[in-house]
Amino acid sequence: MPTDGPRNFNDVMPKAGFSGMFSVTGLPTELKVSYWIWLIGGMLGVLGGLFGVLVTLALFTVAPGLAAVILLLVLVALALAAAQIVLVLKMKEGKEWARLALTIVAGVSLVLAVLGGSVGGGGMGQGIGNNWLGFLISAAATVLMWLPNSQAWFNSVKGRA
């Protein structure tokens, strides 16, 4: 288990704020690729969540009860996408707890892919209920975070991060 867990809210926020989001100097290549996968995925999730909020607001005119439930789910997904961006920024700072949390995100993605496949009939091409591509992408990013070169980098920044 990581020993560098956050103790308060300020420990969770990126040190340089969000201004250093696009700088990956000092990271090994494996972590750079993983970082960009997670960051782009989080940004796409935020954009999709904002679009989902707009669509759900339009749905209120037709089916208010259904729209309220969907809005709640979209807001949760939006918050999780924003959390993914914060986690990847902390991973870039060398925080092992953030790397572990991103690994858990990939595990949740697997669960959602399995559940989506069983709800949609179990095939690979089932459309909206299918999350296999998202899982495969997050699995690749997760593997890159745990490769020996990445592990060596985390060990080297442990004392100074």
C-alpha positions as CSV (number, residue, x, y, z in Angstrom):
1,M,0.0,0.0,0.0
2,P,1.2,3.5,-0.7
3,T,2.5,5.5,2.2
4,D,2.1,8.9,0.7
5,G,-1.6,9.2,0.9
6,P,-3.3,12.6,1.1
7,R,-3.9,14.0,4.6
8,N,-6.1,17.0,3.6
9,F,-7.7,18.5,0.6
10,N,-4.7,20.6,-0.3
11,D,-2.6,17.3,-0.7
12,V,-5.0,16.2,-3.4
13,M,-4.8,19.4,-5.5
14,P,-1.9,19.6,-8.0
15,K,1.0,21.5,-6.7
16,A,1.3,23.9,-9.7
17,G,-2.4,24.0,-10.2
18,F,-3.7,23.1,-13.6
19,S,-1.2,25.3,-15.4
20,G,1.4,22.5,-15.5
21,M,-1.1,20.0,-17.1
22,F,0.7,19.8,-20.4
23,S,4.3,19.6,-19.2
24,V,5.7,16.0,-18.9
25,T,9.4,16.7,-18.5
26,G,11.3,14.3,-16.4
27,L,8.8,11.4,-16.8
28,P,10.0,8.2,-18.4
29,T,8.4,7.4,-21.8
30,E,6.0,4.8,-20.4
31,L,4.6,7.2,-17.9
32,K,4.3,10.0,-20.5
33,V,2.2,7.7,-22.7
34,S,0.1,6.6,-19.7
35,Y,-0.3,10.2,-18.5
36,W,-1.6,11.3,-21.9
37,I,-4.0,8.4,-22.1
38,W,-5.5,9.1,-18.7
39,L,-5.5,12.9,-19.2
40,I,-7.2,12.8,-22.7
41,G,-9.7,10.2,-21.4
42,G,-10.6,12.5,-18.4
43,M,-11.0,15.5,-20.6
44,L,-13.2,13.6,-23.0
45,G,-15.2,12.4,-20.0
46,V,-15.7,16.0,-18.8
47,L,-16.7,17.1,-22.3
48,G,-19.1,14.2,-22.6
49,G,-20.5,15.0,-19.2
50,L,-21.2,18.6,-20.1
51,F,-22.9,17.5,-23.3
52,G,-24.9,14.9,-21.3
53,V,-26.1,17.7,-18.9
54,L,-27.3,19.7,-21.9
55,V,-29.2,16.7,-23.4
56,T,-30.7,15.8,-20.1
57,L,-31.9,19.4,-19.5
58,A,-33.7,19.1,-22.9
59,L,-35.2,15.8,-21.8
60,F,-36.9,17.5,-18.8
61,T,-39.5,18.8,-21.2
62,V,-40.6,15.3,-22.3
63,A,-40.0,13.0,-19.2
64,P,-39.1,14.9,-16.0
65,G,-38.8,11.8,-13.8
66,L,-36.5,10.0,-16.1
67,A,-34.5,13.1,-16.8
68,A,-33.8,13.6,-13.1
69,V,-32.4,10.1,-12.8
70,I,-30.3,10.5,-15.9
71,L,-29.1,14.0,-14.7
72,L,-27.9,12.5,-11.5
73,L,-26.0,9.7,-13.3
74,V,-24.4,12.3,-15.7
75,L,-23.3,14.5,-12.8
76,V,-21.7,11.5,-11.1
77,A,-19.9,10.6,-14.4
78,L,-18.8,14.2,-14.7
79,A,-17.4,14.3,-11.2
80,L,-15.5,11.0,-11.8
81,A,-14.0,12.4,-15.0
82,A,-12.8,15.5,-13.2
83,A,-11.4,13.3,-10.4
84,Q,-9.5,11.3,-13.1
85,I,-7.8,14.5,-14.3
86,V,-6.8,15.4,-10.7
87,L,-5.5,11.8,-10.1
88,V,-3.4,11.8,-13.2
89,L,-1.9,15.2,-12.3
90,K,-0.9,13.8,-8.8
91,M,0.5,10.6,-10.5
92,K,2.7,12.9,-12.6
93,E,4.0,14.3,-9.3
94,G,5.1,10.8,-8.2
95,K,2.2,10.1,-5.8
96,E,1.8,6.3,-5.6
97,W,-1.7,6.7,-4.1
98,A,-2.8,8.4,-7.3
99,R,-1.3,5.5,-9.4
100,L,-3.2,3.0,-7.2
101,A,-6.4,5.0,-7.6
102,L,-6.0,5.0,-11.4
103,T,-5.5,1.3,-11.3
104,I,-8.8,1.0,-9.4
105,V,-10.4,3.2,-12.1
106,A,-9.3,0.7,-14.7
107,G,-10.7,-2.2,-12.6
108,V,-14.1,-0.4,-12.4
109,S,-13.9,0.0,-16.2
110,L,-13.5,-3.8,-16.5
111,V,-16.6,-4.3,-14.3
112,L,-18.6,-1.8,-16.4
113,A,-17.5,-3.6,-19.6
114,V,-18.6,-7.0,-18.2
115,L,-21.9,-5.6,-17.0
116,G,-22.5,-3.7,-20.2
117,G,-21.8,-6.8,-22.2
118,S,-24.2,-8.9,-20.2
119,V,-26.9,-6.3,-20.3
120,G,-26.5,-5.8,-24.0
121,G,-26.5,-9.5,-24.9
122,G,-22.9,-10.4,-24.4
123,G,-21.4,-9.6,-27.8
124,M,-18.5,-7.3,-28.6
125,G,-20.5,-5.1,-31.0
126,Q,-23.5,-4.3,-28.8
127,G,-23.3,-0.6,-29.1
128,I,-24.0,1.9,-26.2
129,G,-23.9,-0.7,-23.4
130,N,-20.5,-1.8,-24.4
131,N,-17.3,-0.4,-22.7
132,W,-14.7,-2.9,-23.9
133,L,-12.7,-0.3,-25.8
134,G,-12.6,2.0,-22.8
135,F,-11.4,-0.8,-20.7
136,L,-8.7,-1.9,-23.1
137,I,-7.4,1.7,-23.3
138,S,-7.3,2.1,-19.5
139,A,-5.7,-1.3,-19.1
140,A,-2.9,-0.3,-21.4
141,A,-2.4,2.9,-19.5
142,T,-2.4,1.0,-16.2
143,V,0.2,-1.5,-17.4
144,L,2.4,1.3,-18.5
145,M,2.2,2.8,-15.0
146,W,3.5,-0.4,-13.4
147,L,6.3,-1.3,-15.8
148,P,9.8,-1.6,-14.3
149,N,11.0,1.8,-15.7
150,S,7.9,3.5,-14.3
151,Q,8.4,1.8,-10.9
152,A,12.0,2.9,-10.8
153,W,10.9,6.5,-11.5
154,F,8.3,6.4,-8.6
155,N,11.0,5.0,-6.3
156,S,13.4,7.8,-7.3
157,V,10.9,10.6,-6.6
158,K,9.5,9.1,-3.4
159,G,11.8,11.1,-1.1
160,R,11.5,14.4,-2.9
161,A,7.8,14.4,-4.0
